Amino acid sequence: MIRIATLLLSVCFISSLAAQTTAEKRIDKSVDSLLKLMTLDEKIGQMNQYNGPWAATGPLTNEGNLVGQIKEGKVGSMLNVTGVKRTRELQDLAMQSRLKIPLLFGQDVIHGFRTIFPIPLGEAASWDLKAMEAGARVAAVEASAAGVHWTFAPMVDIARDPRWGRVMEGAGEDTYLGSLIAKARVKGFQGNGFGDTASVMACAKHFAAYGAAVGGRDYNSVDMSLRQLHETYLPPFKAAVDAGAATFMNSFNDINGIPATGNKYIQRDILKGQWKFKGFVVSDWGSIGEMINHGYSKDNKEAGMQAANAGSDMDMESRSYIQHLAALVKEGKVKMAVVDDAVRRILRKKFEMGLFADPYKFSNENREKTQWNNPQHRVVARDIAKKSIVLLKNEKQVLPVSKQTGSIALIGPFVKAKSDHLGFWSYDWPDDSTRIVSLWDGVKSKVSAQTKMLYAKGCGITELDKTGFAEAVETARKADYVILTVGETRDMSGEAKSRSSIQLPGVQEELVKEIVSLGKPTVVMISAGRPLVFNWTADHAPAILYTWWLGTEAGNAMADVLFGDYNPSGKLPMSFPRTEGQIPIYYNHYFTGRPAKNDSDRHYRSAYTDLSLYPKYAFGHGLSYSSFEYSEIQLSAPAFHAGQSLTATVSLTNKSKTAGTETVQLYIRDITASVVRPVKELKGFSQVTLAAGETRSVSFTLTADDLRFYNDQLQYIYEPGKFKLFIGTSSDNVKEAEFELK
Ligand code: BGC
């Protein structure tokens, strides 16, 4: 029976593949016929993207005659145009063009559209791929209902420098986790494909290595070995291609001297060549023209030539293609085949999206209305928001708070804040004040009728004024329990928001000192878009919750965790430094010739004389109200051959009286290899929910493929030899075993 079912399934699978190929062939034929009808100017029009007249996310170039250009078929796509009404208005113009090629509408839907989700770095802390996929799905449903065809997400840049403001947009420092998250988000945005009206095209960005900007300064250059590029920065992009990402966006930075936008190696050789990417590449905002500033192009015309030849298919706001590409083709500097290839890629996506069949497919007022306030979306947002919160510390089980507590003082600038919970890359809607759940409201919905809630702001987020301290101290003194909130304003982390100091801004840590020194049971909650430095708080506050920016449902999610309705399960996706001087700091660094064993190992100390080697909080760290105990690791064999597999098992026990979820992490270390390898690399994780007192076996299966790395010839290989294997609760708290690949 099972065999028959399997057989049937494979027949269905094969015939669905065949059907796909037929559909693809049909689309390719339509693209070819359309291409034959197009003039050079019309082709170039498809490669041209403008910002809409209503909002902007970059420096605007001269608008020109937008209406006329759309009607002449000189615009292929618009960004920052949303809403059924506006998108329809512009699509109407495109329908007046000679060939009636529909416009594509693109938008930065980074962590939600109408319903705002936690910032991507926060979501990454959940390690819950299904929840992240569900979040991206909701964002796609809402954005597509508002006429958007295409999101400029996911951002899959690996980032190891918390000074860089855009760490908030990605999945953190780890390539393995980042690759799985890239895949989940692409799947979420694109759903089951573009047959319906609730899927948007994903865009993996910023290709490539944008997260490695020197000094964490946004837009800065990137200088790294090709091996590092392939090993650390490219895999999440490859994962996005494998998941079917429709588009890519290139990046502002140069890579080893060649701007990414004009970089043939990454766009043509790797992406479209080795990876066989079938979608199209859009430039980042103005990044073609910015090659002049890089000193790589002498003018906008040369920039256009370099970008087109390197494989940038669509020009976002540089006006380089629209102004110069026709001349470049006539002069033989850009081959017609290059233009045709770019246009084919763009048209193919418009066909796949069904826009030729119905250019107004995403312009349905009823759908827009229904999805606008779909209550189910908030349920999904609350679910991932509570899972994103990381319990950094919980001494004497100060948390969870009892709902019966006599009086709770809520102190700090985030207690009644609303829009600061949304974070960067989010939208302000006119009814936000009634939609966003503040911490105050979240707590109020939980506590008993007898609980007295007291409030004092204490200070602002960035202001230096301490006049509110006295009232805050007085308020805290009166209460049985204190919830203290601090963090970054919504626009302190994000694009062009690099900070040289990542301490808690303003006088907030001084407020923490005053309040914590009272000795009351106190939890400090930190809302921010990046790992911050808060040493005094870390050393003295009894309990700390890192809450990132959690979005529309922030207050509810915080209250779920505070009162134990949700037992925190988040784990840090980035290392938290002790001071900026430790940056860059990441768990999977290479061994040196003098690796220190601990902080007092002076002779072999490959770190600083005035600072610990270790981060304040390590990658993967995150506590729970439960306490989990790991057994030693059992290996299925001490050695295995390529083609076989190895199973590593631990038994995990919940020693507490509270059910909880643990993210069990598996790391490996290649002890000796032909190139130097990291001290640890994440290779697997498993989320396990255990009842109080429950014990369960958790197993991981490794094959030789999990042991691959790039050698000095950039070959992706594994080598026989000895490996260490670690399983544990964080990158710095693991059990250890050893095996051999024969
Ligand atoms: C950002 C991109 C974004 C684009 C359009 C650029 O400044 O780097 O990530 O998608 O603007 O808003």
Residues whose N, C-alpha, C, O or C-beta is under 5 A from the ligand:
A	BS01	BGC	T57 G58 D108 F152 D284 W285
